[in-house]
């Protein structure tokens, strides 16, 4: 009997040996590490498209009217001969450039005011992506009106803006006037260009008066201005107010008001049906 019991004990001991070696419940036995966590692939985010500047591709040539020292030498008012226009033609001679009027209340010469305004316009339009060509950026120049128009032609400007201040013997006179082509050489081609310039100026006048609150006067057709007659691109003279009027003389030399003028021009360029953007 003892032998039988000893044999059973031996068998049980042998059977228990694998369980002991397997380390079940044995804190001293190294445990198998957990499988590595699977990382999901990172989603690629498409870059946000860069918004095109409002006036990208638009070329604006700005002529700050007049200059520090006028040039009384004469040049032809227009490129066509008297048979095309008996009043304004290549025999009609005008001063190459004048220094302009003087503010009756501020005492500031027009050539200073026009350059200040032009620089504000330049900065505003450049911020919107336009290419801006300045005829002058200082007072110490000698650039004739024909040369100014030819520069606008050279750069193929979408519009040639001639910045001026008006003056009158009547102090009460106020508001903004614009000037564009008249009958010119009388050709059908010139009439088409004149019609386009007139429509552009009509749009512009509305935007300027909306921005500044100034009195809306007229879009005037004229053959009397060299910077219009010699321009092969749309050319507009902006008489932005009367420096013979106390309120407007002060406004035109005020930085905040100058910015309103620039904003009005920018607003027009953004919406004009005649400016390709």
C-alpha positions in Angstrom: 0.0 0.0 0.0 2.8 2.4 0.9 4.4 1.7 -2.4 1.1 2.6 -4.2 0.8 5.9 -2.3 4.4 6.8 -3.1 3.9 6.1 -6.7 0.8 8.4 -6.9 2.7 11.2 -5.1 5.5 10.9 -7.7 3.1 11.1 -10.6 1.4 14.2 -9.1 4.7 15.9 -8.6 5.7 15.3 -12.2 2.3 16.6 -13.5 2.6 19.8 -11.5 6.2 20.6 -12.8 5.1 22.3 -16.1 2.7 24.6 -14.3 5.5 25.8 -12.0 7.9 26.4 -14.9 5.3 28.3 -16.9 5.5 31.2 -14.2 1.7 31.5 -13.8 1.2 33.9 -10.9 4.9 34.2 -10.4 5.7 37.9 -10.1 9.4 37.2 -10.6 9.0 35.8 -14.1 9.5 38.3 -16.9 6.2 39.1 -18.6 5.8 39.3 -22.4 5.4 43.1 -23.4 2.1 44.2 -25.0 2.0 44.5 -28.8 3.0 48.0 -30.1 0.1 50.4 -30.7 -0.8 50.9 -34.3 -0.6 54.7 -35.3 -3.1 55.9 -37.8 -1.6 57.7 -40.8 -1.7 61.5 -40.5 -4.3 63.1 -42.8 -2.7 65.6 -45.3 -4.4 69.0 -45.1 -4.5 70.9 -48.4 -3.0 74.4 -48.2 -5.5 77.3 -48.2 -5.5 79.0 -51.6 -4.0 82.5 -51.5 -6.6 85.0 -52.3 -5.8 87.2 -55.3 -5.4 90.9 -54.4 -8.4 93.0 -55.5 -6.4 95.1 -58.0 -3.8 92.5 -59.2 -2.9 93.2 -62.8 -4.3 96.7 -62.8 -1.8 99.4 -64.0 -2.5 102.9 -62.8 -0.3 105.9 -63.8 -0.7 108.9 -61.5 0.3 112.4 -62.5 0.6 114.8 -59.6 -0.4 117.9 -61.4 2.2 120.8 -61.8 5.7 121.0 -60.3 7.8 123.2 -58.1 9.1 125.4 -60.9 6.9 126.0 -63.9 8.3 125.8 -67.5 6.9 128.5 -69.7 8.4 127.1 -72.9 5.7 126.1 -75.3 4.6 122.8 -76.7 1.6 121.7 -79.0 -1.6 121.2 -77.2 -2.6 118.2 -79.4 -1.0 115.9 -81.9 -3.5 116.5 -84.7 -3.5 119.3 -87.2 -5.9 122.3 -87.6 -7.9 120.6 -90.3 -9.0 118.0 -87.7 -9.8 120.5 -85.0 -9.5 124.3 -85.7 -9.5 125.3 -82.0 -7.1 122.9 -80.4 -4.4 121.3 -82.5 -0.7 121.1 -83.1 -0.5 124.8 -83.8 -2.1 125.6 -80.4 0.8 126.2 -78.1 0.7 126.0 -74.3 3.2 126.2 -71.5 5.0 122.9 -71.0 4.0 122.9 -67.3 3.0 125.4 -64.6 3.3 125.4 -60.8 -0.5 125.7 -60.4 -2.6 127.8 -58.0 -2.2 128.4 -54.3 -4.6 127.6 -51.5 -6.3 130.9 -50.6 -6.7 129.9 -46.9 -3.8 127.4 -46.2 -1.3 129.2 -48.4 -0.1 125.8 -49.7 0.8 125.7 -53.4 -1.3 123.3 -55.5 1.8 121.3 -56.6 2.5 120.4 -53.0 -1.1 119.3 -52.3 -1.4 117.3 -55.5 1.7 115.3 -54.7 0.6 114.6 -51.1 -2.7 113.3 -52.4 -1.0 111.3 -55.2 1.2 109.5 -52.7 -1.7 108.5 -50.5 -3.4 107.1 -53.6 -0.3 105.3 -54.6 0.1 103.6 -51.2 -3.6 102.6 -51.1 -3.6 101.1 -54.6 -0.4 99.2 -54.1 -1.8 97.6 -50.9 -4.6 96.2 -53.1 -2.1 94.7 -55.6 -2.2 97.4 -58.3 0.9 98.4 -60.2 1.3 102.1 -59.7 3.5 104.3 -61.9 4.2 107.8 -60.5 5.0 110.6 -63.0 6.8 112.5 -60.2 7.5 111.9 -56.6 9.3 115.1 -55.8 8.7 118.8 -56.6 12.1 119.4 -58.2 11.3 118.1 -61.7 10.9 119.5 -65.2 8.4 117.2 -67.0 6.2 118.6 -69.7 2.6 117.7 -70.0 3.3 115.8 -73.3 6.0 113.9 -71.6 3.6 112.9 -68.8 1.1 111.6 -71.2 3.7 109.7 -73.2 4.9 108.0 -69.9 1.3 106.7 -69.3 1.3 105.4 -72.9 4.7 103.7 -72.4 3.6 101.7 -69.4 0.2 100.9 -71.1 -1.7 102.2 -68.1 -5.3 101.0 -67.6 -6.0 104.5 -66.6 -4.0 107.8 -66.4 -5.1 109.8 -63.4 -4.2 113.5 -63.4 -4.5 114.9 -59.9 -5.4 118.6 -59.6 -7.1 121.2 -57.4 -9.6 123.7 -58.8 -9.8 127.4 -58.1 -12.4 130.1 -58.7 -12.9 133.8 -58.2 -16.1 132.8 -56.4 -15.3 131.5 -52.9 -18.6 129.6 -52.7 -17.6 127.3 -55.6 -17.0 123.8 -54.3 -17.1 120.1 -55.3 -15.4 117.7 -57.6 -15.1 118.1 -61.4 -13.6 115.5 -63.8 -12.4 116.2 -67.4 -12.1 113.8 -70.2 -11.7 113.8 -74.0 -13.8 116.0 -76.3 -14.1 115.6 -80.0 -10.3 115.4 -80.6 -9.4 114.8 -84.2 -13.0 114.1 -85.1 -12.4 110.4 -86.1 -14.7 107.6 -85.2 -11.9 105.8 -83.4 -11.3 108.9 -81.2 -15.0 109.1 -80.5 -15.0 105.5 -79.2 -12.1 106.3 -76.9 -13.8 109.5 -75.7 -17.0 107.6 -75.0 -15.2 105.0 -72.9 -13.3 107.7 -70.9 -16.6 109.5 -70.2 -18.2 106.4 -68.8 -15.2 105.6 -66.7 -15.2 109.2 -65.3 -18.9 109.0 -64.6 -18.3 105.9 -62.4 -15.3 107.5 -60.8 -17.1 110.7 -59.9 -19.8 108.8 -58.1 -17.3 106.8 -56.1 -15.3 109.9 -55.2 -18.3 111.9 -53.9 -19.6 108.9 -52.0 -16.3 108.5 -50.2 -15.6 112.1 -49.5 -19.1 113.7 -49.2 -18.0 116.4 -51.6 -20.4 118.0 -54.0 -20.8 116.1 -57.2 -20.3 118.5 -60.1 -19.7 117.4 -63.7 -17.8 115.1 -66.1 -16.6 117.7 -68.6 -15.5 116.9 -72.2 -12.6 119.1 -73.4 -9.9 119.3 -76.0 -8.0 121.9 -74.1 -5.7 119.6 -72.0 -2.4 118.2 -73.3 -2.4 115.3 -70.8 -5.6 114.1 -72.3 -4.9 114.9 -76.0 -1.6 113.1 -76.1 -2.7 110.1 -74.1 -3.4 106.9 -75.9 -4.7 105.3 -72.8 -7.8 106.4 -70.8 -7.0 109.7 -69.3 -9.0 111.6 -66.6 -8.2 115.0 -65.0 -9.5 115.0 -61.4 -10.2 118.5 -60.0 -10.7 117.3 -56.5 -12.0 120.5 -54.9 -11.6 124.2 -54.8 -8.6 125.6 -53.0 -10.3 129.0 -53.3 -13.0 127.6 -50.9 -12.0 127.6 -47.2 -13.5 124.2 -46.4 -12.1 122.5 -49.4 -8.7 124.1 -49.2 -8.4 122.7 -45.6 -9.9 119.3 -46.6 -7.5 118.8 -49.5 -4.5 119.4 -47.2 -5.9 117.1 -44.5 -4.5 113.5 -44.3 -7.8 112.0 -43.3 -9.6 113.6 -46.2 -6.8 112.6 -48.6 -7.3 109.0 -47.6 -11.0 109.3 -48.4 -10.1 110.4 -51.9 -7.8 107.4 -52.2 -10.5 105.1 -50.9 -12.9 106.5 -53.4 -10.5 105.8 -56.3 -9.8 102.3 -55.0 -13.5 101.5 -54.7 -14.0 102.6 -58.3 -11.2 100.5 -59.6 -12.6 97.4 -57.9 -16.0 97.7 -59.5 -15.4 99.5 -62.8 -16.8 97.7 -65.8 -14.0 99.3 -67.9 -11.0 98.1 -65.8 -9.9 94.6 -66.6 -8.8 92.7 -63.4 
